[in-house]
């Protein structure tokens, strides 16, 4: 049986160690987003009761059903790819959307947020490794997308999100995290309310934190292997 409390404490301990190993922003706090994809609502409740304040979901349909039963106050993060036809649901469900990767997605979120009188906080997803299997804007197109987002009235850009390749040697992620942090710091110089650098998952979060991440998205290390038969 998975011990959510024990696993959570182990992750928090590792984050603390990684913060001490940082070359930058050693005192910057790290937000731990517990990713509850393919895990039941009971496990999410256990994590929240143990101190988790942020929950991440990948899929709109699963999140909608889970949030109805969650019965806890929590910040809700959409970390999975967002299709434009799901933007209305996403805006109603989530506090922070990590996965803005195109002008079409940004515009759909903006229109959905306008329709309910909301300013939606978002992150732009960046694909530094240019992996075909992952979403995200390439570095050379990032400023163009930032400029477009700035023209929209009902979304607010709060930072960036990166998903690194699943390298067999996790140290290969380090240059990507370092570059993403450099980009984040450069953009942050000229913006207000630009706070979040979301990098790192179960296999690479320690290195991500060392390289400047202040948001990590962790599921398996807290909840164990996913139940893909979860309805």
N, C-alpha and C positions, 0 to 999 in steps of 0.2 A: 504494500500500500504506500502511495506517495505521501511524503510528509511535506506539505506545502510550506509550513512554518520553518522547518529545518532547512529546506532548499532555499527559501527566501533569505534566511539569515546568512547562508553561505554565499549567495550572490552579493548581498550587501557588503559582506566582509571583503570580497574580491574587488568590488567597486572602490571601497575605501583604500585598499592597497594600491590599486591602479591610480587613484587620485594622487597618492603620495609619490608615485613614480612619474608623474607628469613633468614635462619640461615647461609647460605653460599653464596658467590659471589653476594653480594647485588648490586654491580655496574655493573654486567654483563648484557649486552643488550639482549633482547629477540626478536627473529625474529618471526613475525606473518605471518604465511602462511594462506592466505584466500582460503578455500577449495570451489571451484566452481562446484563441482560435482552436476549434475542435476539442475544447474542454468544457465540461458542464458548468452551469451557473453556480453550483455548490462550491466548486473549486475556486471560482472567481470570488465568491463571498468569503471563503477562507483567507484568500490573499488580502482582501480589503480589511478584514477583521484583524489581520496581522500587521497592518500598517500601510499597505499599498493604497496610493491615492490616484493612480493613473492606470487605466485599462485599455489595451489595444486589441482591435479586431481587424481582420482582413476582408471579411465579406459582409455586405449590407444585410442580406437575409438572415444570416446567423446572428448578427449583432442585434437586429430588431427584436427577434424572439428572446434573446438572452437578456437584453436590457429591460424588457417588460417584467421579468422575474427577478432581477438582480436585487432590488430593494436595498440599495446602498447609494450614498452620494459619492460620486467619483468623476474624475475628468476622463472623457471618452476620446480616444484617438483612433482615427481610421488610418491604418498603415498599409493597406493593400491597394492595388490598382483600382482606380475609379473610372467606370464607364460613364459617359455623359448622361445616359438615360437614367442613371441612378443618383444623379446629383441632388435632386429634391429630397430623397430619403436621407442621403448622407448629411445634408445641411441640417435636417431636423434631428438627426441622431447624435452627431459628433461635435465636440468642442474644437478639436484640431484635426485637420486633414493633412496628412504628411505627403500625399502622392500627386501633387499637381505637376504634370509632366508635359503639358501642351497648352497652347492658347485655347483650344476647344474646351478642354477640361476646366480651365480657369474661368472661361466665359460662362459655362454651364453652372458652375458653383455660384458665380456672381448673380446670375439671373435667379437662381433658386433662393439665394439668401435675400435678395431684394423682395421677393414675393412674400416673405414672412417677416420682413423688417429686421433682419439680422446682419451683423457684420461677422463674416466667417473667417476665423483664423486658419491660415494654411502655411504649409511648407512646400517649397519646390523640390521635387525629387531630381537628383543629378546622377547621371550615369557616366562616371569618370572612366570606367573600364571599357565603355562602349560594348557591353554585352548585348547580343541580340536577344537573349532570353529575358532581359530585364527592361522595364520601363525606365523613363528618366531622360531628361534633356542632356545633350552633350555639353561639355564645358564651353565650346566655342559658340554655342547658341544660347547660353544661359542669360547673358545680359539682355538679349532681345526679349526673352520671356519675362524677365524682371520688369523691363520697360512696359510690356503689355499689361502685366498684372497691376502696375502702378496706375494705369488708366481706368481701372475698374473701381467702382465706388463701394461695393458691398463685400469685398474680400480684403483681408489684411495680411500681408506677407510677414511671417514671424521668423523665418529661417530656412534651412535646407535639410533635406534628408538624403542619405546615401545608403545603398545596399552594396556591400563589397562582394566580389566573387567568393565562392566557397572553396578557397584554395586548400589543398592538402597540408601545406605549410602555412599556417595562419599569419606568420610574419610577413608574407607577401602582401597582406592587406595594409601594412603600415604606411607605405608611401601614398596610397590612395587616401587614407584617413588624414595624413599630414597635409596633403594638397587640399583636401576639402576644408580643413580647418583654416588654411591660409586664405582660401577664397571667402570663407565665412567672415573672417576678421576684416578683410578688405572691404567687403560690402557693408559690414556693420558700422564702419567708420562714418558713413554718410546717411545712416537710417536710424529712426527711432523705433522702439518696440520690435527690434530685430534680435531675438534672444536665443533661439533654439537651433542646435546642431544635432540632429538625430542620426546617430551612427552606432552600429554595433548590435549584434544579436548573440544568441547563446554561444556560438563557436568563436566569436571574435570581439566580444564586448570589452574584454580587458585591454586589448590593444587600442580599441576605439577610444576608451576613456583616457588612456595614456596620451593619446594624440589630440585630445581636446573635445571629444564628444561631451555634451551635457544632457543628452537624452539617449537612453539605450532601450531597445525593444527585446524583451526576453520572455520566452515561453517555455521551451523544453527544460531549461535549467531550473525552473521553478515548479512546473506542473508535471514533468515527465513526458514521455512520448505521447504524441497526439492520438486521440481516438477518432480515426477517420470514418467510423460508422455513426458518429454523433449526428442525430437528426436535427 
